């Protein structure tokens, strides 16, 4: 067995959405821009009307054979990770026997419950987004010992997005935090 550690780098974060256009508009309010009008390796486009995802792709994602979907890739700046938004056709989204998803997800849930975006001026960003109708759990809060201001908003499907303005000058040094 090889003891060498894997060499990973950020790729993307996927968010399944109920309405692709509405979600694109929301993420544009946060500063994201379109990177690709589809996800080429899944053979999906953002065009109106859904396409059938190839069975091999569906199998790799652990999905029922040939789900119908459309998608896009967005980016914040030019780096990684990218943000993949996928809208599955209505018949793929909810199985009759499936339990409905609680909205919004709670920060007490298991698994990936929120994304976090760093802000340079959280108060200004909060006011601007609030004016645009972006729902927030609360206004910005100053956290432990003034180390960060945090506010959490929700996308149209209830995905939590933490906006943080860290004040690193107030953080303990790594050596002193281990004590």
Beta strands, then each sheet from edge to edge (+ up, - down):
strand 1: 12-17
strand 2: 33-36
strand 3: 38-39
strand 4: 44-45
strand 5: 51-52
strand 6: 68-75
strand 7: 82-88
strand 8: 114-118
strand 9: 141-142
strand 10: 148-154
strand 11: 160-166
sheet 1: 1+ 7+ 6- 2+
sheet 2: 1+ 7+ 6- 5+
sheet 3: 3+ 4-
sheet 4: 8+ 11+ 10- 9+
end
